[in-house]
Amino acid sequence: MVKFKLGILGSGQLGRMTVQAASNYGISCHIFAPNAENSPAGQICNSVTNAEYTDEKKLKHFYNMVDAVVCEFENVPVLALQIAPRNLLTSPGTKALATAQNRLNEKETARLLGIPTAPFWKITSIGDLANAMDLSNGKAILKTAKFGYDGKGQIRTQSGAKIESLWQKINTDLAILETLIDFKKEISILIARDVAGKTAIFPPTINYHEDGILLHSTAPAILPSRIIETGNSYAKLLADYLEVVGLLAIEFFLTKENTLIFNEIAPRPHNSFHWTIEGCKTSQFHQLVRSVSGLPLGDVSIDGVWHMKNILGQKVAEISSGYKHAGKYVHEYGKLKAKKNRKMGHVTWKE
């Protein structure tokens, strides 16, 4: 293809795996992030810009050097995309990015589109929280509206809890209280969408968490076809409404009654689909590159049953042990320091 340079806002492991995928198409990448050079993505990238996401001068210079831009994580300031030249393709787009940065916006968008959610309430004061706790009438979860991931910014609670203590602990001026869903499985669906609105949906994944952190994913999820079709239709609704270019992951709760309840979105590559690197004909990272570079979306069919396990900082030795098994695929992220619950790599294998 014609020489193409991809800009990536963010420099973590998702950026690293995007760089690796882009290289298969002869596409070079440019990373823009604070401390980019020693980052997982910066270590293997062609060129980097070390700067804050609010540095408009350096952002504009960066945009002049690339042909398209993707966001590696959803907390890139929306302004960073808004100041990009109009003729520059930015992924996932400002509408999707802004929605994913606020849990209230996510839930309200799902509700607007007719996608079932848990009952939820906007919380801006201790009075709001007291009223919502009365209405929730049982177990609930209090979350910050912004900047939560891997279980951070969340408190499980129930009727009779001390409201003042909860409000002090969540420590925010905007939160959301959600009724806790009694579900049997959590599943995720990933859709790719290009500039023309064409889409491809990956086989669904079943996820297993501990303390709010994804530990293990299995795909394809063995579910009744009705559930898969419903989940895929919700994914298409959301991707089209949010005008996504690139990837959109949606997490759902599957209830005991076999209904899907919307949880949250991520308009980027998703941890639960890392198995696609070996398990799909076109991985999520290849699909992201294709969607923004003018290449057609690829085949997402899967051969067999695949597993993905995250390797966290307290169990980093499992990376080395993974190399001892010929049937396992080890991915190290190049992070310089292991910390508790920090994702240091992942291992995939086929049943």
C-alpha atoms as one frame of an Amber mdcrd trajectory, in Angstrom:
protein
   0.000   0.000   0.000   0.975   3.688  -0.259   3.336   4.719   2.539   1.179
   5.381   5.606   2.056   6.608   9.091  -0.219   5.897  12.035  -0.286   8.147
  15.090  -1.085   6.603  18.463  -2.184   8.671  21.467  -1.023   6.541  24.388
   1.983   4.330  24.973   0.917   1.287  26.977   0.579  -2.361  26.005  -2.385
  -1.726  23.701  -0.240   0.720  21.767   2.601  -1.795  21.703   0.420  -4.485
  20.156  -1.007  -1.963  17.680   2.532  -1.073  16.568   3.282  -4.773  16.102
   0.164  -5.260  13.985   0.817  -2.164  11.870   4.282  -3.420  10.991   2.704
  -6.424   9.237   1.216  -4.004   6.711   4.379  -1.955   6.281   2.829   0.848
   8.314   5.086   2.853  10.617   3.807   4.392  13.839   4.402   7.527  15.869
   3.626   7.462  19.598   2.465  10.597  21.415   2.453  10.328  25.222   4.169
  11.534  28.376   7.333   9.477  29.006   6.829   7.741  25.667  10.395   6.572
  25.037  10.592   4.022  27.879   6.992   2.907  27.533   5.741  -0.466  26.242
   4.815   1.085  22.881   7.668   3.564  22.677  10.279   0.826  23.067   9.396
  -0.656  19.681   8.046   2.362  17.808   9.569   4.183  14.833   9.195   7.635
  16.362   7.839   9.218  19.546   6.797  12.563  20.954   7.170  13.009  24.704
   4.471  15.493  25.691   1.322  15.938  27.729  -2.002  15.347  25.966  -2.876
  18.992  26.711   0.143  20.390  24.827  -1.668  21.833  21.820   1.470  23.035
  20.050   3.095  19.607  20.100  -0.188  17.896  19.262  -0.597  20.007  16.127
   2.962  19.227  15.087   2.291  15.522  15.696  -0.883  15.615  13.585   1.065
  17.097  10.682   3.347  14.062  10.656   0.738  11.273  10.545  -2.053  10.068
   8.237  -4.493   8.877  10.912  -4.647   8.772  14.717  -5.948   6.152  17.151
  -6.460   6.463  20.910  -4.873   3.702  22.927  -7.049   4.377  25.976 -10.320
   6.195  26.551  -9.112   8.895  28.929  -7.256  10.876  26.286  -8.666  14.414
  26.656 -11.380  14.986  24.050  -9.768  18.341  23.245  -6.750  16.449  21.903
  -8.936  15.072  19.091 -10.961  18.229  18.631  -7.909  20.272  17.613  -6.846
  17.751  14.953  -7.103  18.948  11.331 -10.520  18.209   9.807  -8.998  16.073
   7.062  -7.186  13.836   9.581  -8.986  10.632  10.525  -9.173  10.279  14.308
 -10.253   7.065  16.021 -12.568   6.346  17.765 -13.957   9.852  17.191 -14.888
  12.570  19.674 -18.457  11.374  20.284 -17.377   7.865  21.249 -14.430   9.114
  23.297 -16.506  11.595  25.303 -19.206   9.002  25.999 -16.733   6.382  27.209
 -15.151   8.852  29.637 -18.296   9.168  31.721 -20.187   6.217  33.179 -23.387
   8.241  33.334 -23.125   9.107  29.638 -22.546   5.432  28.832 -25.635   4.289
  30.704 -27.807   7.109  29.365 -26.710   6.330  25.804 -27.554   2.654  26.227
 -30.946   3.552  27.693 -31.626   5.981  24.828 -30.960   3.188  22.319 -33.231
   0.724  24.134 -30.389  -1.407  25.483 -31.213  -2.756  28.969 -29.181  -1.404
  31.909 -29.234  -1.899  35.633 -31.272   0.769  37.471 -28.928   3.716  38.078
 -28.946   7.193  39.634 -26.838  10.308  39.124 -25.096  11.301  42.355 -23.786
  14.835  42.949 -24.345  15.169  46.699 -24.804  13.216  49.882 -28.544  13.873
  49.567 -28.609  12.288  46.098 -26.810   9.274  47.494 -29.230   8.887  50.413
 -32.259   9.046  48.087 -30.722   6.616  45.585 -29.790   4.137  48.300 -33.432
   4.117  49.438 -34.629   3.515  45.884 -32.046   0.809  45.155 -33.573  -1.263
  47.959 -30.738  -3.748  48.306 -27.209  -4.306  47.075 -25.656  -1.590  44.911
 -22.347  -0.311  43.610 -21.201   3.299  43.850 -18.790   4.413  41.122 -17.001
   7.587  40.172 -18.426   8.841  36.880 -14.937   9.377  35.456 -11.488   7.788
  35.462 -12.346   4.343  36.770 -10.767   1.124  35.479  -9.777  -2.330  36.766
 -12.078  -1.982  39.763 -10.788   1.463  40.771 -13.271   4.130  41.828 -15.912
   1.592  42.873 -17.468   0.706  46.231 -19.938  -2.101  46.798 -22.625  -1.269
  49.321 -26.092  -2.251  50.532 -29.102  -1.005  52.435 -28.178   0.247  55.875
 -24.697   1.447  54.887 -23.414   4.693  56.386 -24.101   7.299  53.699 -21.631
   9.880  55.045 -18.796   7.353  55.043 -19.613   6.221  51.493 -19.651   9.791
  50.179 -16.323  10.608  51.818 -14.731   7.429  50.528 -15.822   7.850  46.890
 -14.398  11.403  47.067 -15.872  12.918  43.908 -18.417  15.522  42.863 -20.028
  13.272  40.249 -20.837   9.603  40.775 -23.300   6.931  39.713 -25.101   4.407
  41.901 -26.130   1.193  40.172 -28.217  -1.690  41.423 -25.981  -4.735  41.655
 -26.950  -7.291  39.012 -27.147 -10.946  40.004 -25.582 -12.369  36.844 -24.245
 -15.775  35.877 -21.662 -14.647  33.334 -19.984 -11.526  32.056 -19.471 -11.437
  28.313 -17.840  -8.933  26.006 -18.495  -8.191  22.360 -16.096  -6.374  20.041
 -17.125  -4.642  16.844 -14.879  -3.056  14.228 -16.269  -0.215  12.113 -14.544
   1.593   9.243 -15.018   5.095   7.816 -17.724   3.870   5.429 -19.736   2.332
   8.289 -18.891  -1.266   7.381 -18.616  -3.527  10.413 -17.212  -6.863  11.542
 -18.084  -8.427  14.903 -15.726 -10.824  16.688 -16.968 -14.000  18.388 -18.088
 -13.141  21.952 -15.869 -13.711  24.966 -16.635 -14.914  28.501 -14.717 -13.071
  31.227 -13.649 -13.987  34.745 -12.676 -11.235  37.190 -11.148 -10.987  40.628
 -11.298  -7.740  42.629 -12.496  -5.931  39.521  -9.534  -7.024  37.381  -9.893
  -9.323  34.392  -7.931 -12.506  35.024  -9.070 -14.917  32.330 -11.100 -14.844
  29.113 -12.445 -17.734  27.042 -13.740 -17.589  23.471 -15.947 -18.194  21.733
 -18.611 -17.890  24.419 -20.949 -20.859  24.097 -24.329 -19.160  24.238 -27.755
 -19.564  22.623 -27.752 -17.975  19.169 -30.547 -15.622  20.279 -28.273 -14.076
  22.920 -25.365 -13.663  20.503 -27.618 -12.082  17.880 -29.040  -9.694  20.478
 -25.590  -8.710  21.749 -24.332  -8.158  18.215 -27.342  -5.972  17.388 -26.667
  -3.859  20.501 -23.011  -3.506  19.465 -24.025  -2.355  15.984 -26.525   0.139
  17.436 -23.899   1.645  19.721 -21.117   1.749  17.126 -23.354   3.477  14.579
 -24.838   5.951  17.072 -21.410   6.879  18.459 -19.999   7.122  14.908 -17.103
   4.886  15.879 -14.182   4.480  13.530 -12.005   1.668  14.807 -13.047  -0.651
  17.614 -15.802  -0.651  20.218 -15.890  -3.220  23.025 -19.067  -3.660  25.075
 -19.284  -5.551  28.361 -22.603  -7.179  29.254 -23.946  -9.114  32.199 -25.830
 -12.296  31.294 -28.590 -12.832  33.834 -29.961 -16.133  35.062 -32.973 -15.456
  32.847 -30.677 -15.281  29.785 -31.039 -11.558  29.193 -28.206  -9.139  28.491
 -27.644  -6.094  30.723 -25.303  -3.367  29.491 -22.295  -2.655  31.711 -19.809
  -0.396  29.918 -17.981   0.383  26.679 -14.368   0.836  25.632 -13.735   2.399
  22.185 -10.348   0.749  21.705  -8.700  -2.690  21.721  -9.918  -4.632  24.734
  -8.094  -6.902  27.154 -10.693  -9.649  26.777  -9.895  -9.959  23.056  -6.134
 -10.421  23.292  -6.743 -14.066  22.365  -7.549 -12.845  18.829  -3.822 -12.329
  18.134  -3.437 -16.081  17.690  -7.067 -17.201  17.692  -8.631 -15.136  14.891
  -7.671 -14.816  11.249  -7.631 -11.053  11.867  -6.711  -9.904  15.372  -8.332
  -6.921  17.055  -5.113  -4.945  16.533  -4.910  -5.767  12.838  -8.567  -4.833
  12.524  -7.952  -1.471  14.170  -5.126  -0.713  11.757  -7.238  -1.826   8.799
 -10.196   0.310   9.848  -8.222   3.572   9.809  -5.788   2.941   6.959  -8.198
   2.259   4.113  -7.694  -1.508   4.113 -10.816  -3.713   4.075 -11.889  -5.257
   7.363 -10.556  -8.778   7.806 -12.034 -12.198   8.528 -12.794 -12.676  12.254
 -13.554 -16.393  12.200 -12.106 -18.511  15.014 -10.682 -22.025  14.956 -11.323
 -23.904  18.201 -11.604 -22.619  21.769  -9.080 -20.061  22.999  -8.031 -18.825
  26.428  -6.259 -15.678  27.587  -4.758 -15.166  31.040  -3.481 -11.846  32.340
  -0.173 -11.933  34.192  -0.200  -9.401  37.037   2.780  -7.908  38.829   2.508
 -10.164  41.901   2.634 -13.234  39.631   5.131 -12.023  37.045   7.077 -15.307
  37.315   4.226 -16.934  35.361   5.531 -15.213  32.241   8.737 -17.252  32.369
   6.871 -20.477  33.095   4.658 -19.838  30.064   7.657 -20.217  27.753   8.069
 -23.825  28.907   4.867 -24.881  27.136   5.117 -25.145  23.355   1.373 -24.647
  22.969   1.265 -21.344  24.840   1.848 -17.885  23.386   3.536 -15.432  25.738
   3.227 -11.669  25.350   5.437  -9.490  27.533   4.601  -5.785  27.680   8.072
  -4.443  28.416   7.043  -2.620  31.591  10.112  -1.675  33.597   8.688  -2.327
  37.063   6.298  -4.964  38.343   3.600  -3.735  40.739   0.720  -5.498  42.426
  -2.250  -5.847  40.040  -0.297  -4.211  37.215  -0.727  -6.062  33.921   2.756
  -7.196  32.900   1.798  -9.512  30.055  -0.630 -12.201  28.967  -0.581 -15.816
  27.839  -2.916 -17.393  25.287  -3.505 -21.021  24.387  -5.889 -23.205  22.427
  -7.837 -26.077  23.982
